[in-house]
Amino acid sequence: MAKMNKKWVVLCSTAIGAIYAAGLFSTETQASYQQPPQYSQTNIQTGSIQPKTQYKNGTFYGTGKNRRGSIQVAVSIKNDKITDVEFSNFAMHYSKKDVVGLPQEVVQKQSAQVQNVSGATYSTQAFKDAIQDALSQAQTS
């Protein structure tokens, strides 16, 4: 590679510095125009506020499907808690015995986010999707 003329090095360095400074100035100018959020304080009565429920009481059915089959579950909810989860239909390519512990895990965690079962990834994902489907039907407006 040929030696660069000293003038070119200085010129390029100056150009890069000018571009950097212009960007920095532009960013700082925009940031200074932004107003901090305005908050107002309101009076809140604490007498008879009812906590908002996330889920309706009852049994809700959900389905999860993928290329290995489908799973249907029945999720029972009472007082905003998942009380029971059962397989209502298991039509996966693999055996149900690999994922038999997942319903108890949902009740324990109160969530569809269960651990993946090694060797039963598709069944686990279909199960999670089915639980999420049932929970979305149970959500209050």
LINNOR-V814295 format. One record per run of one state. SS is the DSSP state (H for helix, E for strand, L for the rest). FROM is the first residue (numbers start at 1). LEN is the number of residues. If there is no record, write none. Layout:
ss:SS from:FROM len:LEN
ss:SS from:FROM len:LEN
This chain:
ss:L from:1 len:5
ss:H from:6 len:28
ss:L from:34 len:21
ss:E from:55 len:1
ss:L from:56 len:2
ss:E from:58 len:9
ss:L from:67 len:2
ss:E from:69 len:10
ss:L from:79 len:2
ss:E from:81 len:12
ss:L from:93 len:3
ss:H from:96 len:4
ss:L from:100 len:2
ss:H from:102 len:8
ss:L from:110 len:11
ss:H from:121 len:18
ss:E from:139 len:1
ss:L from:140 len:2
